[in-house]
Structure formats: C-alpha cells, structure tokens
C-alpha cells in the first residue's frame, strides 16, 4: 500500500513540478520563435531600443545589463553572455545585432575570454531598425513583464526572415534546436520568389548555409534538399588554408563554425605525439587583430595538400553541422523545412503589416475627423468666437460648440483648444486642405489592407530594400562533394614490412624489420616462455588471432605499438580482454583476405574455409564460431596456395595428401570432410608440412582422401620433434 502511494506521489510531483518546468524551458528559454530570437535575446534588444541605443551613442554594457534585468530576472552574467554572442566583436553572427566597443572575445576561441561589462560599450546595429520597424504601431502583441511594471513585445516585427539569417542553437527538455545561418541576400531573394509563387524552387535561390566563420561547405545536393524539405539533416564544413612555400608552413585562416582554435590545436598535438602525423615540426596559434591564424611548420619534402587532407579526416578542421529546425510557432514547438519556415514568416509578416495598416488608417481617420469638424467653423468663424466669448462657464464651451456647429465632443474639444490667434481663415484653410490628402491616403491604405497581393508587394519591397542595404557576399565557399578527395584510413598509415611473434604465454610482439636488423641481443621473454609462431606482415595488415574458445579477434596491425626485441610485447589477455581460461593459439596476417584457413580435427576431418569468410564490412573486433567445436582441434594454418601436407595418426599411420583435394567451405564453423580415416579407434594427432619430414619414398605414403594411411617404415621413424603449437 505504501509503495503504491509513493508511486502516485512521484507521478503527482512530476505533473505538478516537472511538466511546468519542461514547458517553461521549451516555450520561454531554449527555442527561438519566428522572429529568429529567443526570449533572452528579445528582452535585451528591446531594452536597448527603449534606452535609445538605436540612434544614440554607445553606453557601458553594465548599464545595458542592469536595465535588461527589468525584463529578464536572471543574473547579470547570463544576460551579458547573451549580449556577447550578438555583438560584432564576438563574430558569432553573419549580421551582428549589437555594435560593440571593447573585448567581447571570439566565437572561434574558448580561451579568448570577453572583458567584464564595466569595460565594454555597446549600442544597437543599424540592421535592428528592421527588427523594430513600426513596433509603435501595434504591429505585435505586448505583455506585462514579470512584475507588471512595464510591457514587453511577445515578438519583434522583423522585416526579413531573421530566423534563417542568424544561427540559433538551444537545448530544451526532451528536445533541441539547431538552426544554421543563411546568406541575407539569398534568404531575401528566396522569400521574394516564394511570395510570387509558393511552388517556386527555394533551393535555386538559397544556395547553401553561410557562416560568419567562413570556411568551405561540402555540398551534397540530396542531403541539402532533405534539410530544406524536413528541417533535419547534416552537412560538412571545413577550414581554409594557404601554403607558404618560402617558409614551408601551412597557415589555417578559417575554421568550421562548430569548432574552436584550441580543439584543433590540441588534436593535432595528440596526433603528432602518437606518431600518426609525422610531418609537422611545430604548431602555433598566431591569431591577432588581423584575425584567426593557426600556423603549422612542416618538415622538408612534406606534401602540404596530402597532409591537410589527413588533418581534415582526423581533426575538427572538417566538422559536421547537424540541423534540427525546431521553432516555436504560436507557442508550439515544430520542426519545419526551409520553405515551411518562410511560409510561417510570411504569415507572421502579413499579420504585422495588416496591424500596422489598421493602426495608420485609424490614426488618419481620427485626424480626418478632427479636420472635418474644423472645416465646419470655417463657414462662420465669427460665430465660433462669439459662442466661446458668450459662454459664461468653461465646462459649457464644448457643449455650446457641439450645438452651434453640429460637431461631436472630440471635434468640439479640438476646436476649443485652438489658440485665439489661430481663429483666422489662413490657419484654418491650411489645416483643412489636408482633408483631401487624408481621404486619398485612407482609401489607398484600406485598399492595401483588403488586398493580399498588395500586402505581398509591400513585403517584397521591404525585402528588396533590406537585401540592397545590408546584403553581403557569401563568407562560406561552396564546394561540390565530387571535387573533394575521398580520404581513407589507409592514406594515414605508414607502410613497412614487419614480423609478428606469438609466445606460449600469450605475448604478441610487432617488430619492424629495420628494428630486427639492428637488434643484437635476441628476444626478451619471460622465464619459461618461448616463441610458438613467427609470421611476416606489413603495417597495413589485418591480424586474425584465433583463440581456443572458437573465437577469432581482429586487430589492425597499425593499431599495435611497434616493439623492440628487447621488450616483452603486448599481453593479449589485456589487449583483447580474453576470458581467464582463453588463450590465443594461432595468428594470421592478411591485407587482401586471399587464401584459405585449414582446420584439422582429432576426428580426422579438415575444414578448408575461405579467408573472405573472416572479412567484415564493419570494423568488428570479434567473430564468434570462428571454427567448429564438434571435435578437438589438432592443427590450423593459413595457406595462400594449395600444397602437400602430412597427416599422422595416433597409431603412426601416415597420409601424404594435397590440399586441393579438400573442398572449400564458406561457413566458418563447418566441420569439413574426412581426410584421415580412423582404425582401431585411432585419431589424427599431427599435421606436418612435407618439407619438414624426410621420407625415403614419399610416393609410398601418398593417397587420395579420405584414406586410413600407411604405417611409417622403420627407416622413416623420426626423433620426436618439438611442436610449434602450444596446444598440441
């Protein structure tokens, strides 16, 4: 009963506390709205607008932060951090919204910290005029601030799709948003074409995302179309560099928007230390007032282009931007494609213009109404003066004017407020001559308000003006994916010949031939340990390690550290995370997976498995059922070509046979076919290479499989030879 109650309490607590919190984060903090701003951005910009910082001179950032707290009751640190990102100095936005003076850090660096707000100054950028245009004309809704002392706008009536022009990233509860930036001119052009025809191909005008950090965007048209259609997908950004031949160095001067100088430098240093990159002599961060610069000093005869291709692959010099166009539309989070975002923005902008037109019409109608009343007294100015003069009480002036000229209270108030010196024909005629102009303007505004096409023309005109005034050339260069060199892992691997040694105690040594030649002291081994297998390979080989538990482990040779003969080597139990009773019994090296694995069992059977069966498309490190478990394994080996082998039974029966007689299997755990038949419960005990045994007459032992074999002749009896496999 108690647990049931506690269960109900948890649900109740979640509903009461967690759900409102989640909604608050989603709606009031993390996700941008159709004007392209999060609440924190909007509150800050509106505060600066009310402070007169659109036209005035700069003021201390501390002053702005303090004033913003009237709308945004968070700590000054959070407000200032929001402000920093919007500044020209930080370089995070294609079109900064705040003109700044002082150190505001850099978006591309973690360590270049911004100065305290008491040292920096700011004002609104000129482009903010487009964000606040006609805001005083009831274009958007206003709501009370958190303590009901002032009003703030729910949205800003931006005259261009700011949601697509500046990037936005936010993490809410259970959802996130990641919106890349696009070129302002391209966005305006695409929106104009959409307003002309909703079926216009947006991608034809909106070429690709554009970032303040520049760099290069690798264009995958199908992936970009997916982003445009669904609002989800990803694309690659890469840095730009130039090669200074005279000083033999590479200068990286633009990096992807998603990374930092420090992340790139740290990764390159790690690559140099680990030996994966050997061409770099020194690396320096030379970023200064002129802009970003990372300098790589190169060793002699280094191919700069080849090195950069490797760095693109191994570092964040080439990085992914993942798109998730999650936007709040009327308070509801929605993931929208680019065309849908433009459509939602146009609906929002149409509503703003309708409200502005309604406001203007109302204002002009009010003015016209007053002037119509003024026009009536033009017929008899003396009468108006007489009414005012003859009225004994001040409060009766307006009612008497209403009766005398048949005007309403508002008109009478306006007439009564005219100064005595202005009760002349010239003044009244000058005022009333605007009546016809106002009537024409009201008629024109009303016609626009009632016509969708005319409203669209207004929006198009505004977009054209914005594009002309604030448009800039693209910063991020577009490169077709097909022009990019495909960089494979193999390009990074230094290739050289080597030997691999497996010991009885399960140590593995990878030693280059150069190191072996220079070694004079022989192999260092643990006491009572000995080498059971020695094979040739290259640094690009895959190494297959077969265990006594019917499992094969795969390791790429370049992943193993180069050892010297004087070292013990890698302990395979730790390297492969083997079970306590598991042991590696055989190793094979291959680059092309050509040839076959032979597995001989105590039952006399042999399975000939193609090496292709051990090849995997994914980088799997472990394959179960590497060979059959139906009978005890006696011998296994890799053969590149078929050859003659010698099978020896437990009762000294011998069979010389050719491996071409064994049919090939593709199933790894196949038991294979019978090679040596049993006699008197005999079993297969050894497999030897023909060249390792001396027979007086080899033909005497040859036979087709399966066969019982022939007893060894006395003269062919050999001394017991040490086996080369620890499990035999």
Residue, then its C-alpha position, 0 to 999 in steps of 0.5 A: x500500500x505504501x509503495x503504491x502511494x509513493x508511486x502516485x506521489x512521484x507521478x503527482x510531483x512530476x505533473x505538478x513540478x516537472x511538466x511546468x518546468x519542461x514547458x517553461x524551458x521549451x516555450x520561454x528559454x531554449x527555442x527561438x520563435x519566428x522572429x529568429x530570437x529567443x526570449x533572452x535575446x528579445x528582452x535585451x534588444x528591446x531594452x536597448x531600443x527603449x534606452x535609445x541605443x538605436x540612434x544614440x551613442x554607445x553606453x557601458x554594457x553594465x548599464x545595458x545589463x542592469x536595465x535588461x534585468x527589468x525584463x529578464x530576472x536572471x543574473x547579470x552574467x547570463x544576460x551579458x553572455x547573451x549580449x556577447x554572442x550578438x555583438x560584432x566583436x564576438x563574430x558569432x553572427x553573419x549580421x551582428x545585432x549589437x555594435x560593440x566597443x571593447x573585448x567581447x572575445x571570439x566565437x572561434x576561441x574558448x580561451x579568448x575570454x570577453x572583458x567584464x561589462x564595466x569595460x565594454x560599450x555597446x549600442x544597437x546595429x543599424x540592421x535592428x531598425x528592421x527588427x523594430x520597424x513600426x513596433x509603435x504601431x501595434x504591429x505585435x502583441x505586448x505583455x506585462x513583464x514579470x512584475x507588471x511594471x512595464x510591457x514587453x513585445x511577445x515578438x519583434x516585427x522583423x522585416x526579413x526572415x531573421x530566423x534563417x539569417x542568424x544561427x540559433x542553437x538551444x537545448x530544451x527538455x526532451x528536445x533541441x534546436x539547431x538552426x544554421x545561418x543563411x546568406x541575407x541576400x539569398x534568404x531575401x531573394x528566396x522569400x521574394x520568389x516564394x511570395x510570387x509563387x509558393x511552388x517556386x524552387x527555394x533551393x535555386x535561390x538559397x544556395x547553401x548555409x553561410x557562416x560568419x566563420x567562413x570556411x568551405x561547405x561540402x555540398x551534397x545536393x540530396x542531403x541539402x534538399x532533405x534539410x530544406x524539405x524536413x528541417x533535419x539533416x547534416x552537412x560538412x564544413x571545413x577550414x581554409x588554408x594557404x601554403x607558404x612555400x618560402x617558409x614551408x608552413x601551412x597557415x589555417x585562416x578559417x575554421x568550421x563554425x562548430x569548432x574552436x582554435x584550441x580543439x584543433x590545436x590540441x588534436x593535432x598535438x595528440x596526433x603528432x605525439x602518437x606518431x600518426x602525423x609525422x610531418x609537422x615540426x611545430x604548431x602555433x596559434x598566431x591569431x591577432x587583430x588581423x584575425x584567426x591564424x593557426x600556423x603549422x611548420x612542416x618538415x622538408x619534402x612534406x606534401x602540404x595538400x596530402x597532409x591537410x587532407x589527413x588533418x581534415x579526416x582526423x581533426x575538427x578542421x572538417x566538422x559536421x553541422x547537424x540541423x534540427x529546425x525546431x521553432x516555436x510557432x504560436x507557442x508550439x514547438x515544430x520542426x519545419x523545412x526551409x520553405x515551411x519556415x518562410x511560409x510561417x514568416x510570411x504569415x507572421x509578416x502579413x499579420x504585422x503589416x495588416x496591424x500596422x495598416x489598421x493602426x495608420x488608417x485609424x490614426x488618419x481617420x481620427x485626424x480626418x475627423x478632427x479636420x472635418x469638424x474644423x472645416x465646419x467653423x470655417x463657414x462662420x468663424x465669427x460665430x465660433x468666437x462669439x459662442x466661446x466669448x458668450x459662454x459664461x462657464x468653461x465646462x459649457x464651451x464644448x457643449x455650446x460648440x457641439x450645438x452651434x456647429x453640429x460637431x461631436x465632443x472630440x471635434x468640439x474639444x479640438x476646436x476649443x483648444x485652438x489658440x485665439x490667434x489661430x481663429x483666422x481663415x489662413x490657419x484654418x484653410x491650411x489645416x483643412x486642405x489636408x482633408x483631401x490628402x487624408x481621404x486619398x491616403x485612407x482609401x489607398x491604405x484600406x485598399x492595401x489592407x483588403x488586398x493580399x497581393x498588395x500586402x505581398x508587394x509591400x513585403x517584397x519591397x521591404x525585402x528588396x530594400x533590406x537585401x540592397x542595404x545590408x546584403x553581403x557576399x557569401x563568407x562560406x565557399x561552396x564546394x561540390x562533394x565530387x571535387x573533394x578527395x575521398x580520404x581513407x584510413x589507409x592514406x594515414x598509415x605508414x607502410x613497412x614490412x614487419x614480423x609478428x611473434x606469438x609466445x606460449x604465454x600469450x605475448x604478441x610482439x610487432x617488430x619492424x624489420x629495420x628494428x630486427x636488423x639492428x637488434x643484437x641481443x635476441x628476444x626478451x621473454x619471460x622465464x619459461x616462455x618461448x616463441x610458438x609462431x613467427x609470421x611476416x606482415x606489413x603495417x597495413x595488415x589485418x591480424x586474425x588471432x584465433x583463440x581456443x574458445x572458437x573465437x577469432x579477434x581482429x586487430x589492425x596491425x597499425x593499431x599495435x605499438x611497434x616493439x623492440x626485441x628487447x621488450x616483452x610485447x603486448x599481453x593479449x589477455x589485456x589487449x583483447x580482454x580474453x576470458x581467464x581460461x582463453x588463450x590465443x593459439x594461432x595468428x594470421x596476417x592478411x591485407x587482401x583476405x586471399x587464401x584459405x584457413x585449414x582446420x584439422x580435427x582429432x576426428x580426422x576431418x579438415x575444414x578448408x574455409x575461405x579467408x573472405x569468410x573472416x572479412x567484415x564490412x564493419x570494423x568488428x573486433x570479434x567473430x564468434x564460431x570462428x571454427x567448429x567445436x564438434x571435435x578437438x582441434x589438432x592443427x590450423x594454418x593459413x595457406x595462400x596456395x594449395x600444397x602437400x601436407x602430412x597427416x599422422x595418426x595416433x597409431x603412426x599411420x601416415x597420409x601424404x595428401x594435397x590440399x586441393x583435394x579438400x573442398x572449400x567451405x564458406x561457413x566458418x564453423x563447418x566441420x569439413x570432410x574426412x581426410x584421415x580415416x580412423x582404425x582401431x579407434x585411432x585419431x589424427x594427432x599431427x599435421x606436418x608440412x612435407x618439407x619438414x619430414x624426410x621420407x625415403x619414398x614419399x610416393x609410398x605414403x601418398x593417397x587420395x582422401x579420405x584414406x586410413x594411411x600407411x604405417x611409417x617404415x622403420x627407416x622413416x621413424x623420426x626423433x620426436x620433434x618439438x611442436x610449434x603449437x602450444x596446444x598440441 
